[in-house]
Amino acid sequence: MAGGGRQRIAVIGAGMVGVCTASWLQRDGHEVVVIDPKEPGEGASFGNAGCFNPSSVVPMSLPGTLGKVPGWLTDPLGPLAIRWTYLPQLAPWLVRFIRAGRLDRVEATARALRPMIGPCLETLAPLVKEAGAEDLVQRQGHLVVYRSKDAFEKEALAWRLRRDNGIEWDEFDADGLRQLDQSLSREYTFGVLLRANGHTTNPNRLVRSLAEAVRRNGGTFVTARAVGFELDGGRLMAIRTDRGLERADRAVICAGAYSRPLAKALGNDVPLETERGYHLVLRDPEAVPRIPTTEAAGKFVATPMETGLRFAGTVELAGLDAAPDWRRAHILLKQGRRLYPALKESYGEDRISVWMGHRPSLPDSLPAIGPSRRSPDVVYAFGHGHVGLMSGPMTGKTVADFIAGRQPSMDVIPFRPDRFD
């Protein structure tokens, strides 16, 4: 794409990916308008586990994943739930998801993810400094715990993918785990510490701080829902919103789980699905981890945050419109008590808050980043699944490179939006 000097660029979506994109575009001298029906950071960015994990190169679909699904679905504390009434709509995505679990594809996915999320903290650093939000980002590592070393060894492929992509870690036995975290249940006898990982103590406040910096630097935030585009031939003239037209020379679609109809209007039917995620925050907990801790079997994370102890995880496949199943959030407390026995079985509403949000997921665990089919003026940057928070900085920088006509610092071919055609 040609650079073309200063342009008015509409960023559709005010989550982590959107505000990072807006910030990098401003650094190139562009006028930025961010369009979202919600306030910055109120979508999926609000409720995630808050982790910046360069180690998260392992895709969701792996060889053998299909065989584990029945057990997950029948376990009331399991990490996966499917609303069966949604299954007919979900089936094409599931077929692609299963196919993406072939070993050769899994290895390619991990290689593609590494340059996007590996430098996440370094790429975020200038944005955080500009926003005056350095206190919100910590780099103290991430702990993954298992009930036995045998359970760890059963995940050998996932750890090989990490090792092959330059991830290093330290291993701890039961005594070592006690020294790392005295409040951890003695049921856990093996752990892995990923020292290069980090986290934010408040993902919502982090995104709002980044957005405020964009605003201070002349960016405009429009509270509206983007519904389409005004094109003249292949050139973008304006964004159609539910509150009228918003003039733009270029646009970036960072609308998360709501991006599919916008891409379809531009000629790309991208198989975007929502993995509904839940969290539960416990205020003034009786036990709290020093650093984010993943319970490997339950596939959830316990993160110490400003607002309390956040348990985040689980996947529910039920589409965008179904009502939340708050049992999925309260399951996280039961799981959390396995990690930290000092926690109580139940708490009053004054101590607990719950949330549900929509992870924007493509079946191969890679986002769509690149130009739309009908107009080179519109760039896609959505579908980051479980790694949106840590992918935002490099995705935004890559989009800015696209629009400036620069060669991106990472290989963008694996993320091309037309790869599903």
C-alpha positions, 0 to 999 in steps of 0.5 A, a space after each residue: 500500500 502507498 503511504 500518502 502522508 497524513 491521512 484521516 484513519 478510522 479505527 473501528 474498535 476501542 479494545 487493546 488492539 484498537 487503541 494500540 493501532 491508533 497510537 502507532 498511527 498517530 506516531 506516523 502523523 495521522 489523524 485518528 478517529 476511533 469508533 466503538 459503541 462502548 467506552 475504550 476497554 469495555 469489551 473483551 479487553 475488560 475481562 481477560 486474565 491480564 497476561 502478557 505471555 510471550 510463551 503463548 505460542 501454542 494454538 488451541 487445537 492440537 493433535 488429540 484435542 478432539 479426543 479430550 472434548 467429550 471429557 471436558 463437556 461432561 465435567 461440570 468443572 471442565 474448561 469447555 461448554 457448548 450450547 447444543 442449540 448453536 451447534 448447527 451454526 458452529 459446525 463449519 468452524 469446528 471442522 476447520 478447528 479440528 483440521 488446524 490441529 494437524 502437527 505440521 499446521 500446529 508447528 507453523 502456527 506457533 512459528 507465526 505467533 512468536 514474532 507477534 507476541 514475543 516482543 509484546 512488552 517491549 513493543 508496548 513499552 513506548 505506548 505505556 510510557 506515553 500514557 503514564 501507565 507504567 505502574 499497570 504493567 509488571 514483569 514478574 513471570 507466570 507460574 503453571 502448576 500441575 498435580 504431578 510431573 506425569 501430567 506435565 509430561 503428557 503436555 510434551 507437545 505444547 512445551 516442545 512448541 514453546 522450546 522450539 520457539 525460544 521460550 525458556 522456563 524453570 521447573 519446580 518440584 513440590 518443595 520449590 512450589 511451596 517456596 514460590 507460593 506458600 498459599 498454593 494447595 499441596 495437591 500440586 507437586 510440579 510447576 513451571 515458571 516462565 520468567 519472561 512473562 508479565 501481566 497488567 494489574 488492571 486491563 481495563 484501566 490500561 486500555 483506558 489510559 492508552 486511549 486517553 493518551 490517544 485523545 490527548 494527542 488529538 485523537 477523536 473517539 466516536 460512540 457509535 457502531 460501524 455498520 458498513 462502508 462508503 466506497 467509490 470504486 475501490 477507494 474508501 470515502 466514509 464509514 457508515 455508522 448507526 449515527 451517520 457517516 464518518 469521513 475517512 481516507 483509510 480504516 482499520 477493523 479491530 472490532 473483535 468478535 463483531 468484525 465478521 459482518 464488516 469484513 463480509 461487506 468488503 468481500 471477505 467471509 472470514 470464519 470468525 467465531 466467539 469463544 465466550 469467556 468468563 471471569 470471577 473477581 474475589 475482593 479481599 481474598 484470604 489467599 492471593 498468588 504473587 504472580 499469575 498462576 495457571 492451573 494446567 488441568 482446568 485451563 484457567 488463570 488466577 491473577 492478582 489485580 487492583 480490584 482483587 483476585 481474578 479467576 479467568 478462563 473457560 470456553 463457551 461456544 454459544 454465539 454472540 446473542 445467547 444470554 450468559 450462563 453465570 454458572 460458568 463464572 461461579 465454577 471458577 471459584 470452585 476451581 480456584 479453591 482447588 488452587 488455594 484451599 484458604 478460600 471460602 466455599 461461598 461469598 456474599 455479593 459484596 465480595 464477588 463480581 462476575 463477567 462474560 465477554 466474547 473472544 474473537 477466535 479464528 479456527 487456526 488460532 491466528 488473527 486476520 491482519 491485512 487488506 480487505 478484498 474490495 478496498 486496499 484502504 481498509 485493513 483487517 486486525 481482528 480474530 486474536 482469540 486468547 492472545 489479544 491483550 499481548 498481540 495488540 502492540 505488535 498488531 498495531 505497529 504492523 498495521 501502521 507499517 501497512 498504511 505507511 507502505 513499510 515492510 512490517 517487522 514480522 511475516 504477515 503471510 500467515 495472517 492474510 485474511 483470504 487464507 480461508 477462501 
